[in-house]
């Protein structure tokens, strides 16, 4: 299994396609309008528009494994594999579909194994919640957390628990993280993605609560795709408004989002995109 080539579009950069998968998770038929597509990273060819299913043609599966992903089971297999691979960069992460890990019990063990940059598909893992590391453990894991370039959580995970500070959010300080898909997460705790400065695409089809400072100090052009027709409960500081490019919400929900408590400061960013 080889890392991504240095040039060319990568799955976690194809924003329109990621959005289509997200909205399929939420049970929506998707057609991404041309004027809502996000420009690809400079130097890469344009990403193709998300396909529209003709009448009577079933949609493709929404949960296929990443086509180039190496499938591994368990933390030890992940550790052995990464130790055998050449050093890489965030531009060329190793794509890994990991199973056999209970994230509720062994999330920290998985982090300990990350000594190379990875795009992680964790849909083969289990656990209903992920707890944040302690301050001391987070500092010890800082270099490993920086190795996560993209992540897809399993359907079993419903909660990312609250962190106590910007150093203890579940994915806080994942500074190489570009793309996040949380298919069934409903509660996204405080500081969850604080300081994720590279984060571009955040897919949240089922979220109903976003905690304090969950997305503070992030990327300046982040795109959020929310699948809930009812605006999730947020705090006054869940987001840094100036760091958000767009918030995509279901059809006919934009007005509700724009007038909901604490969402009003984001009203110029909110778009009914599907």
C-alpha positions as CSV (number, residue, x, y, z in Angstrom):
1,X,0.0,0.0,0.0
2,X,1.4,3.3,-1.1
3,X,0.8,6.9,0.2
4,X,-1.1,9.3,-2.0
5,X,0.9,10.8,-4.9
6,X,2.3,14.3,-4.3
7,X,0.0,15.8,-6.8
8,X,-3.6,15.5,-7.8
9,X,-6.8,15.7,-5.8
10,X,-7.2,13.5,-2.6
11,X,-10.4,12.2,-1.2
12,X,-10.3,14.4,1.9
13,X,-9.9,17.5,-0.4
14,X,-12.9,16.7,-2.6
15,X,-15.3,18.8,-0.6
16,X,-18.3,18.4,-3.0
17,X,-18.0,14.6,-2.9
18,X,-17.5,14.5,0.9
19,X,-20.7,16.6,1.3
20,X,-22.6,14.2,-0.9
21,X,-21.6,11.2,1.3
22,X,-22.5,13.1,4.4
23,X,-25.9,14.0,3.2
24,X,-26.5,10.4,2.1
25,X,-25.8,9.5,5.7
26,X,-28.6,11.8,6.7
27,X,-30.9,10.2,4.1
28,X,-30.9,13.0,1.6
29,X,-30.8,12.8,-2.2
30,X,-28.0,15.1,-3.1
31,X,-27.1,17.3,-6.0
32,X,-24.4,19.9,-5.2
33,X,-25.1,23.1,-7.1
34,X,-22.2,24.4,-9.2
35,X,-22.2,27.7,-7.4
36,X,-21.9,26.0,-4.0
37,X,-18.8,24.0,-4.8
38,X,-15.6,24.9,-3.0
39,X,-12.5,25.7,-5.0
40,X,-10.0,22.8,-4.8
41,X,-6.5,23.3,-3.3
42,X,-4.2,25.5,-5.5
43,X,-2.2,23.4,-7.9
44,X,-4.7,20.5,-8.0
45,X,-7.1,20.0,-10.9
46,X,-10.7,20.8,-10.2
47,X,-12.7,18.3,-8.2
48,X,-15.6,16.7,-10.1
49,X,-19.1,17.6,-9.2
50,X,-21.0,15.1,-7.1
51,X,-23.0,12.8,-9.4
52,X,-26.8,13.0,-9.6
53,X,-28.7,9.7,-9.6
54,X,-31.0,9.5,-12.6
55,X,-34.7,8.6,-11.7
56,X,-35.0,4.9,-10.9
57,X,-31.3,4.4,-10.5
58,X,-30.3,3.5,-6.9
59,X,-27.7,5.6,-5.1
60,X,-24.3,4.0,-4.6
61,X,-23.5,2.6,-1.2
62,X,-22.7,5.4,1.3
63,X,-20.2,3.4,3.4
64,X,-17.8,1.7,1.0
65,X,-14.2,1.3,2.3
66,X,-11.8,3.9,0.9
67,X,-10.7,2.4,-2.5
68,X,-7.0,2.5,-1.7
69,X,-7.2,1.9,2.0
70,X,-5.2,-0.9,3.6
71,X,-7.5,-2.8,6.0
72,X,-6.0,-3.6,9.4
73,X,-7.4,-5.0,12.6
74,X,-6.3,-3.9,16.0
75,X,-3.9,-1.4,17.4
76,X,-0.9,-3.8,17.3
77,X,-1.4,-4.4,13.6
78,X,-1.6,-0.7,13.0
79,X,1.6,-0.1,15.0
80,X,3.5,-2.8,13.2
81,X,2.4,-1.6,9.8
82,X,3.3,2.1,10.4
83,X,6.7,1.2,11.9
84,X,7.5,-0.7,8.6
85,X,6.6,2.2,6.3
86,X,8.8,5.1,5.2
87,X,8.4,8.5,6.8
88,X,5.7,10.6,4.9
89,X,4.1,14.0,5.0
90,X,0.6,15.4,5.4
91,X,0.4,15.6,1.6
92,X,0.8,11.8,1.3
93,X,-0.9,10.1,4.2
94,X,-1.3,6.3,4.4
95,X,-4.9,5.4,3.9
96,X,-6.0,2.9,6.5
97,X,-9.3,1.3,7.2
98,X,-9.0,0.2,10.8
99,X,-11.2,-2.3,12.6
100,X,-11.1,-4.3,15.8
101,X,-10.6,-1.4,18.2
102,X,-13.1,-0.3,20.8
103,X,-12.6,3.5,20.7
104,X,-14.3,3.9,24.1
105,X,-11.6,1.8,25.7
106,X,-8.5,2.2,23.5
107,X,-8.6,5.5,21.7
108,X,-5.4,6.5,23.4
109,X,-3.8,3.2,22.4
110,X,-4.6,4.0,18.8
111,X,-3.1,7.4,19.1
112,X,0.1,5.9,20.5
113,X,0.5,3.9,17.3
114,X,0.4,6.9,15.0
115,X,4.0,7.7,14.0
116,X,3.2,8.4,10.4
117,X,0.6,10.6,8.7
118,X,-2.6,8.7,8.1
119,X,-6.1,9.1,6.7
120,X,-8.1,6.9,9.0
121,X,-11.4,5.2,8.2
122,X,-12.6,3.8,11.6
123,X,-16.0,2.5,10.5
124,X,-14.8,-1.0,11.4
125,X,-14.3,0.1,15.1
126,X,-16.7,0.1,18.0
127,X,-17.6,2.1,21.1
128,X,-20.4,4.6,21.8
129,X,-18.2,7.5,23.0
130,X,-14.7,8.8,22.9
131,X,-13.2,10.4,26.0
132,X,-10.6,13.1,25.9
133,X,-7.0,12.4,27.1
134,X,-5.8,14.1,30.3
135,X,-3.7,17.2,30.0
136,X,-0.4,15.2,30.6
137,X,-1.4,12.5,28.2
138,X,-2.4,15.0,25.5
139,X,1.0,16.6,25.7
140,X,2.6,13.2,25.4
141,X,0.4,12.4,22.4
142,X,0.7,15.8,20.7
143,X,3.1,14.6,18.0
144,X,0.9,11.6,17.3
145,X,-2.3,13.6,17.0
146,X,-0.6,15.8,14.4
147,X,-0.4,12.7,12.2
148,X,-4.2,12.5,11.6
149,X,-5.0,14.0,8.2
150,X,-8.6,12.8,7.8
151,X,-10.9,10.7,9.9
152,X,-14.2,8.9,9.6
153,X,-15.8,7.7,12.8
154,X,-17.9,4.5,13.1
155,X,-21.7,4.7,13.3
156,X,-21.5,3.4,16.9
157,X,-19.9,6.6,18.2
158,X,-22.6,9.0,19.4
159,X,-20.6,11.3,21.7
160,X,-17.3,13.1,21.8
161,X,-17.1,14.0,25.5
162,X,-16.2,17.4,26.8
163,X,-12.6,18.4,27.2
164,X,-11.6,20.6,30.1
165,X,-9.3,22.9,28.1
166,X,-7.9,23.6,24.7
167,X,-5.3,20.9,25.3
168,X,-7.7,18.1,26.2
169,X,-10.4,18.1,23.6
170,X,-10.8,14.7,21.9
171,X,-9.2,15.9,18.6
172,X,-7.8,19.2,19.9
173,X,-4.5,20.2,18.3
174,X,-4.8,17.8,15.4
175,X,-3.0,20.4,13.4
176,X,-2.8,18.4,10.1
177,X,-6.5,17.3,10.2
178,X,-8.2,18.4,7.0
179,X,-11.5,16.4,6.8
180,X,-13.8,15.0,9.5
181,X,-16.9,12.8,9.1
182,X,-19.0,12.0,12.2
183,X,-21.9,9.9,10.8
184,X,-23.9,9.3,14.0
185,X,-22.4,11.7,16.5
186,X,-25.1,13.7,18.2
187,X,-23.1,15.3,21.0
188,X,-19.9,17.1,20.2
189,X,-18.2,18.2,23.4
190,X,-16.3,21.3,24.5
191,X,-12.9,21.8,22.8
192,X,-13.4,18.8,20.6
193,X,-11.6,20.2,17.6
194,X,-10.0,23.3,19.1
195,X,-6.8,24.4,17.3
196,X,-7.3,22.2,14.2
197,X,-5.8,24.8,12.0
198,X,-5.9,22.8,8.7
199,X,-9.5,21.7,9.0
200,X,-11.5,22.4,5.9
201,X,-14.5,20.0,5.8
202,X,-16.6,19.0,8.8
203,X,-19.5,16.6,8.1
204,X,-22.1,16.4,10.9
205,X,-25.2,14.8,9.7
206,X,-26.8,14.0,13.1
207,X,-25.3,16.4,15.6
208,X,-27.7,18.1,18.0
209,X,-25.3,19.8,20.4
210,X,-21.9,21.5,19.9
211,X,-20.0,22.4,23.0
212,X,-18.0,25.5,24.0
213,X,-15.0,26.3,21.9
214,X,-15.4,23.1,20.0
215,X,-14.1,24.7,16.8
216,X,-12.2,27.7,18.1
217,X,-8.8,28.6,16.6
218,X,-9.5,26.6,13.5
219,X,-9.0,27.0,9.7
220,X,-10.1,30.3,8.2
221,X,-12.0,28.7,5.4
222,X,-13.8,25.7,7.1
223,X,-17.0,24.4,5.5
224,X,-19.5,22.8,7.9
225,X,-22.2,20.5,6.5
226,X,-25.1,19.9,8.9
227,X,-27.8,17.3,8.3
228,X,-30.2,18.2,11.0
229,X,-33.3,20.3,10.0
230,X,-33.4,21.7,13.6
231,X,-30.4,23.9,14.4
232,X,-28.1,22.1,16.9
233,X,-27.7,23.7,20.3
234,X,-24.5,25.7,20.4
235,X,-22.8,28.2,22.8
236,X,-21.7,31.7,22.1
237,X,-18.2,30.5,21.6
238,X,-18.6,27.1,19.8
239,X,-17.2,28.7,16.6
240,X,-15.0,31.6,15.6
241,X,-17.3,33.1,13.0
242,X,-14.4,34.7,11.0
243,X,-12.9,31.2,10.6
244,X,-15.9,29.8,8.7
245,X,-16.4,30.0,5.0
246,X,-19.8,28.3,4.8
247,X,-22.4,26.4,6.8
248,X,-24.5,24.1,4.6
249,X,-27.9,23.1,6.0
250,X,-30.9,21.1,4.7
251,X,-33.4,22.7,2.3
252,X,-35.9,25.0,4.0
253,X,-33.9,25.1,7.2
254,X,-31.7,28.2,6.5
255,X,-34.2,30.6,8.1
256,X,-34.4,28.6,11.3
257,X,-30.7,28.4,11.6
258,X,-30.2,32.1,10.9
259,X,-32.6,33.1,13.7
260,X,-31.6,30.4,16.3
261,X,-29.8,31.4,19.4
262,X,-26.0,31.9,18.8
263,X,-26.4,31.0,15.1
264,X,-27.3,34.6,14.2
265,X,-23.7,35.7,14.1
266,X,-23.2,33.1,11.3
267,X,-26.2,34.0,9.3
268,X,-24.2,35.4,6.4
269,X,-22.4,32.0,6.1
270,X,-25.5,29.8,6.2
271,X,-26.8,28.3,2.9
272,X,-29.5,25.8,2.1
273,X,-27.4,23.6,-0.1
274,X,-29.5,20.5,-0.5
